[in-house]
Amino acid sequence: MSKVKKRSFVATKNIKTSYAEWLNSFEWDYFVTLTTHYELTLKSARRLAERWHEKMRKHDFEPILFWVAERFETKDGYHIHGLLKLNRKLKKHEFVFITELYQIVSGACSVNDLTSTINNKEKRKKLSWNRIDLSRYLESKNGGAYCTKYVLQEQQNKLAEYDIII
């Protein structure tokens, strides 16, 4: 019996290592964390990632997005971690624009909310933003392995939700 468990652990470790190496073979630009004020289910996490990707694609950023839903430890629902590759280095206004696209697709605000507050910083601060963290991807932090951890951990419970969208 212990031999089976040992082999299972080794097989899982090899799968995780291979998956992480494959993810790390991409030249990612950002490590991404996305949360919402509302409870994300696995299905709504998928829709959110797909909609954000589609908005970026429509605006010619040519995104490649690997995402995984991670269960919150202290509350119900999920949040998303991901790896993002774009077709160019973002200028400051493009970086802001991508975060605003996320606010729109996550339901935090509408296009009208954004355009009506563009010149009014005080009004804009009152918008209820959902959290988006776009951190520069650092190979040394091994983001591929971090995301892979959740893919395999959740698969053991048959609740994994992840994808790579090109």
N, C-alpha and C positions, 0 to 999 in steps of 0.2 A: 504494500500500500504506500509506503513512504517513497518508493522509487517512482511511482506514478506522480506523486505530488512534486517531487524534485524535478522530474522531466518537464512537468507542466510549467513550473516556475522558470526553468531554463528556456523553454519554448517561448513563453511570454516575454522574457527578458530579451531574447533574440529578435522577436517581432518588434518590440518597442525600440530597440537599438536600430534596427533596419528602417523602421518607419521614421524615426528621428533623423537618421542620416539622409533619407530621401527628402524630407522636408527641408533640412538644412542645405541641401544641394541647390535650392532656389536662392536667388539673390534678393532676399526680402528687404523692404525699405522700413517697415514699421511692425512693431509688436502692438497689438490692439486689445483693449479691454472695453467692452460695451455693456452698460447696464441701463435699466429703465426704472421709472418710478412705479410701474405696475409689474405684476408677477409675470415673468416669462415662462411659458411652457416649452417643451422641446419643439413642438410644432411652431409656436410663435417665434422662437429663437431662429429657426430655419427661415421663416418668412422675413424676419428683420434683416438677417445677413444677406439674403437674396435681393431684397429691395434696395438695400444700401449699395450693394455691388452694381445693381442695374442703374441706379442714379449716377454713380461714378462713371460707369461705362457710357451712358448717354452724354456725359460731359467730357468725353474723350480722354479720360485718365487711363484707359485700358487696364483695369485692375485685375490682379490675380489675388484671390482671397481664400486662405485656408482658415476655417473657423471651427471651434468646438464649443459646445455648451457645457458649462461647469455648474453643478448644483451649488447653491449657497449653503454655507455651513450653519448659519444662524437664522435663516428665514426660508420661507417656501420659494420655489422657483429657481430659475437659472440666470446666469449671465454668460457673456460670450468672451472668449479669448481668441485671438486670431493673428495671422501673419498676413501682411499686405504688401504687395508689389505693385508699383505704378510705373507708367511709361516715362516719367521724368522726375527730377528733383523738384519738390514743391516750393513755390514762392510763398511768402507769408499769406497773401490774400487767397491763394489756392488751398493752403492748409486750413484756413478759417472756413473757406467754402465747403470743403469736405466734411468738416465738423458740423456745419449748418445742414448739409444734406442728411447727415445722420439724425439731427434733431427733427427734420421734416419726416423722414421715414419711420422714426420711432414714435411719432405722434406728439412730441413735446411742443411743437409749434407749427404754424403753417408758413407758406411762402409769404402770405400777406403780413403775418406777424413780423417776419424778418425784414421785409421791405419797409414797413411802416415805422420800424424802430432803427433803421440804418443810421440816422443822424442823431439819435437820441440815446446816449449811453445809459442814462438812468432808467429809461423805459425798457431798454434791452436787458438790463440786469434783473428786471422783475419777471422775465420769462422763466418758466420752470423747465430748465434744461435737463436732459438725461445725460448721464456721465459717458463721456468718450475719452479714452486716453490713447493717444497715438504717440508711442515712444519710438525713437530711432531704433531700428533693429541692430543689435550688437551680436555678432557671431559668438563672442565669448560667453554670452548669457544663455546660449543654446535654447532659443525659443521653440525650436522644433521638438525637442525633448519635453519641454514643459507642456506643450499642447498634446503631445502623444500620450503623456501620463493620463490625461483625462479621457482620451479615446479608449484606451485599454481598461482603465479603471471602471468606466461606465459600462463597457461591453460585458464585463463579468456580471453585471446586474441587468443586462439587456436593455439598458436605457441610454445608449450612446447616440448622440446626434452630432454629426460633424460632416464637413464636405470641403472640397476644393472647388472654387468657382472660377472659371477662366473666361 
